[in-house]
Amino acid sequence: MWRSLFQERRRCGVVRDGAAFVRTFGSKGAGDRNFKLPMGVCVDGDNHIVVADRENNRIVVVVRTDGSFVRTFGSRGAAHGQFDDPRAVCVNAAGLVIVADCGNNRVQMFTR
C-alpha cells in the first residue's frame, strides 16, 4: 500500500507504509518530466500521480508505479485552462481534477 507522496527540491517522491522510501521522479526544468516547484500532489482513480507544478503553471500527470510521464495540461495565463501559481490539486470521486489557481484567485475543475 502506498502511504504518502512528497515533494522536495524540484522532484517528487513516493513512500510506502512504514515510511520505506520507494523512488523519486522528475528534475528541475520545464520539459515533460521536469518540475519547477511542485506543490500539491494527489493520486487519481487510475493510480496516476497528479502534481501542481507551480512555477511552470501546469498540472503534470505521471504513472504511480514507475513515475513515467503521462501528460501535462495548462499554461501561464488567466483564461480557462490556464494557471497563475497553481498550488494544490485533487481528484474527486467523479474523476474531476480540481486545481487551486492561487494567482488568478480561483478554483478550476477539469475532466480527466
C-alpha atoms as a printed R data frame, in Angstrom:
    type eleno elety resid chain resno       x      y       z
1   ATOM     1    CA   MET     A     1   0.000  0.000   0.000
2   ATOM     2    CA   TRP     A     2   1.309  3.451  -0.898
3   ATOM     3    CA   ARG     A     3   1.464  5.604   2.180
4   ATOM     4    CA   SER     A     4   2.275  9.102   1.019
5   ATOM     5    CA   LEU     A     5   3.754 11.325  -1.624
6   ATOM     6    CA   PHE     A     6   6.177 14.155  -1.065
7   ATOM     7    CA   GLN     A     7   7.800 16.947  -2.987
8   ATOM     8    CA   GLU     A     8  11.369 18.087  -2.423
9   ATOM     9    CA   ARG     A     9  13.728 20.336  -4.358
10  ATOM    10    CA   ARG     A    10  12.003 20.170  -7.749
11  ATOM    11    CA   ARG     A    11  11.352 16.401  -7.510
12  ATOM    12    CA   CYS     A    12   8.522 14.241  -6.212
13  ATOM    13    CA   GLY     A    13   8.815 11.027  -4.244
14  ATOM    14    CA   VAL     A    14   6.791  8.044  -3.061
15  ATOM    15    CA   VAL     A    15   6.875  6.357   0.344
16  ATOM    16    CA   ARG     A    16   5.220  3.022   1.289
17  ATOM    17    CA   ASP     A    17   3.546  2.096   4.595
18  ATOM    18    CA   GLY     A    18   6.147  2.188   7.319
19  ATOM    19    CA   ALA     A    19   7.909  5.138   5.617
20  ATOM    20    CA   ALA     A    20  10.102  2.968   3.371
21  ATOM    21    CA   PHE     A    21  11.419  5.136   0.540
22  ATOM    22    CA   VAL     A    22  10.307  3.924  -2.912
23  ATOM    23    CA   ARG     A    23  11.526  6.413  -5.555
24  ATOM    24    CA   THR     A    24  11.760  9.991  -6.740
25  ATOM    25    CA   PHE     A    25  10.879 11.258 -10.181
26  ATOM    26    CA   GLY     A    26  11.427 14.493 -12.045
27  ATOM    27    CA   SER     A    27  14.150 17.103 -12.048
28  ATOM    28    CA   LYS     A    28  14.340 20.883 -12.371
29  ATOM    29    CA   GLY     A    29  13.153 22.281 -15.681
30  ATOM    30    CA   ALA     A    30  10.204 22.895 -17.977
31  ATOM    31    CA   GLY     A    31  10.149 19.662 -20.012
32  ATOM    32    CA   ASP     A    32   7.603 16.867 -19.763
33  ATOM    33    CA   ARG     A    33   9.484 15.070 -16.977
34  ATOM    34    CA   ASN     A    34  10.547 18.219 -15.120
35  ATOM    35    CA   PHE     A    35   9.162 20.395 -12.354
36  ATOM    36    CA   LYS     A    36   9.689 23.944 -11.178
37  ATOM    37    CA   LEU     A    37   8.427 23.962  -7.591
38  ATOM    38    CA   PRO     A    38   5.984 21.033  -7.375
39  ATOM    39    CA   MET     A    39   3.378 21.857  -4.726
40  ATOM    40    CA   GLY     A    40   0.113 19.917  -4.488
41  ATOM    41    CA   VAL     A    41   0.232 16.168  -5.084
42  ATOM    42    CA   CYS     A    42  -2.576 13.574  -5.208
43  ATOM    43    CA   VAL     A    43  -3.444 10.216  -6.765
44  ATOM    44    CA   ASP     A    44  -6.376  9.763  -9.173
45  ATOM    45    CA   GLY     A    45  -8.653  6.751  -9.708
46  ATOM    46    CA   ASP     A    46  -6.286  5.324 -12.351
47  ATOM    47    CA   ASN     A    47  -3.376  5.365  -9.863
48  ATOM    48    CA   HIS     A    48  -1.697  8.269 -11.622
49  ATOM    49    CA   ILE     A    49   0.128 10.842  -9.529
50  ATOM    50    CA   VAL     A    50  -1.176 14.348 -10.281
51  ATOM    51    CA   VAL     A    51   1.154 17.266  -9.433
52  ATOM    52    CA   ALA     A    52   0.548 21.025  -9.368
53  ATOM    53    CA   ASP     A    53   3.759 22.328 -10.989
54  ATOM    54    CA   ARG     A    54   3.687 25.833  -9.527
55  ATOM    55    CA   GLU     A    55   6.355 27.754 -11.449
56  ATOM    56    CA   ASN     A    56   5.636 26.002 -14.770
57  ATOM    57    CA   ASN     A    57   1.936 26.937 -14.307
58  ATOM    58    CA   ARG     A    58   0.637 23.499 -15.238
59  ATOM    59    CA   ILE     A    59  -0.576 20.159 -13.966
60  ATOM    60    CA   VAL     A    60   1.642 17.112 -14.547
61  ATOM    61    CA   VAL     A    61   0.313 13.528 -14.549
62  ATOM    62    CA   VAL     A    62   2.669 10.555 -14.123
63  ATOM    63    CA   VAL     A    63   2.228  6.784 -13.651
64  ATOM    64    CA   ARG     A    64   2.240  5.962  -9.958
65  ATOM    65    CA   THR     A    65   4.125  2.683 -10.224
66  ATOM    66    CA   ASP     A    66   7.174  3.931 -12.115
67  ATOM    67    CA   GLY     A    67   6.932  7.733 -12.375
68  ATOM    68    CA   SER     A    68   6.751  7.715 -16.186
69  ATOM    69    CA   PHE     A    69   5.199 10.748 -17.862
70  ATOM    70    CA   VAL     A    70   1.522 10.611 -18.937
71  ATOM    71    CA   ARG     A    71   0.580 14.209 -19.818
72  ATOM    72    CA   THR     A    72   0.509 17.849 -18.782
73  ATOM    73    CA   PHE     A    73  -2.163 20.463 -19.147
74  ATOM    74    CA   GLY     A    74  -2.335 24.191 -18.584
75  ATOM    75    CA   SER     A    75  -0.081 27.145 -19.259
76  ATOM    76    CA   ARG     A    76   0.518 30.600 -17.758
77  ATOM    77    CA   GLY     A    77  -2.394 32.986 -18.080
78  ATOM    78    CA   ALA     A    78  -5.855 33.917 -16.871
79  ATOM    79    CA   ALA     A    79  -8.078 32.209 -19.460
80  ATOM    80    CA   HIS     A    80  -9.953 28.981 -18.739
81  ATOM    81    CA   GLY     A    81  -7.412 26.144 -18.552
82  ATOM    82    CA   GLN     A    82  -4.544 28.498 -17.772
83  ATOM    83    CA   PHE     A    83  -2.912 28.993 -14.377
84  ATOM    84    CA   ASP     A    84  -1.009 31.566 -12.380
85  ATOM    85    CA   ASP     A    85   0.676 29.860  -9.429
86  ATOM    86    CA   PRO     A    86  -1.272 26.575  -9.075
87  ATOM    87    CA   ARG     A    87  -0.593 25.308  -5.552
88  ATOM    88    CA   ALA     A    88  -2.990 22.468  -4.814
89  ATOM    89    CA   VAL     A    89  -4.667 19.725  -6.805
90  ATOM    90    CA   CYS     A    90  -7.069 16.904  -6.017
91  ATOM    91    CA   VAL     A    91  -9.222 14.438  -7.930
92  ATOM    92    CA   ASN     A    92 -12.743 13.841  -6.623
93  ATOM    93    CA   ALA     A    93 -14.772 10.614  -6.701
94  ATOM    94    CA   ALA     A    94 -16.306 11.619 -10.048
95  ATOM    95    CA   GLY     A    95 -12.821 11.966 -11.583
96  ATOM    96    CA   LEU     A    96 -12.798 15.767 -11.815
97  ATOM    97    CA   VAL     A    97  -9.355 17.334 -11.382
98  ATOM    98    CA   ILE     A    98  -9.703 20.350  -9.077
99  ATOM    99    CA   VAL     A    99  -6.908 22.944  -9.031
100 ATOM   100    CA   ALA     A   100  -6.342 25.866  -6.645
101 ATOM   101    CA   ASP     A   101  -5.219 28.563  -9.105
102 ATOM   102    CA   CYS     A   102  -3.889 30.989  -6.487
103 ATOM   103    CA   GLY     A   103  -2.542 33.786  -8.689
104 ATOM   104    CA   ASN     A   104  -5.869 34.034 -10.505
105 ATOM   105    CA   ASN     A   105  -7.832 33.830  -7.213
106 ATOM   106    CA   ARG     A   106  -9.979 30.914  -8.371
107 ATOM   107    CA   VAL     A   107 -10.505 27.164  -8.348
108 ATOM   108    CA   GLN     A   108 -10.739 25.406 -11.723
109 ATOM   109    CA   MET     A   109 -12.256 21.974 -12.410
110 ATOM   110    CA   PHE     A   110 -11.372 19.694 -15.319
111 ATOM   111    CA   THR     A   111 -12.484 16.326 -16.653
112 ATOM   112    CA   ARG     A   112  -9.788 13.695 -16.885
